[in-house]
Amino acid sequence: MAKKSLIEKEKNKKKLVTKYEVLRQSLKRQIKNSLRIQEKLIISERLQSLPRNSAPVRLRNRCSLTGRPRSNYRDFGFSRHVPREMAHTCILPGVLKSSW
């Protein structure tokens, strides 16, 4: 189980990303469409003045049940331990643990 403080930090980062998403996209579009270098520099300074944690690159995929940051399946939102434990407790129908 991950520390609750780290999970809360991730939640706050997600809120910041969604808050500044539209502004960040519009600034990037303006940089792409502007022709003069001076304009691009001014717009990029405005982009850099946004909070660092508002960038989507800073988000970390975590398990939705345990909060584990590594070895996540993106499709399910679980770490690799969770489906294994679910198969052991017979929560997942049709899954058999191989033994040899």
RAURLIN-V679870 format. One record per backbone hydrogen bond with DSSP energy under -0.5 kcal/mol. CO is the residue of the C=O (numbers start at 0). NH is the residue of the N-H. Records with the same first field share a line. If there is no record, write none. Layout:
BEGIN
CO->NH + NH
END
This chain:
BEGIN
2->6
3->7
4->8
5->9
6->10
7->11
8->12
9->13
10->14
11->15
12->16
13->17
14->18
15->19
16->20
19->23
20->24
21->25
22->26
23->27
24->28
25->29
26->30
27->31
28->32
29->33
35->39
36->40
37->41
38->42
39->43
40->44
41->45
42->46
43->47
44->48
46->49
50->53
51->54
54->57
55->58
62->66
65->1
67->62
70->79
71->73
72->76 + 77
76->63
77->72
78->81 + 82
79->83
80->84
81->85
82->86
83->87
84->88
85->90 + 91
86->89
90->92
91->94
93->95
95->97
END
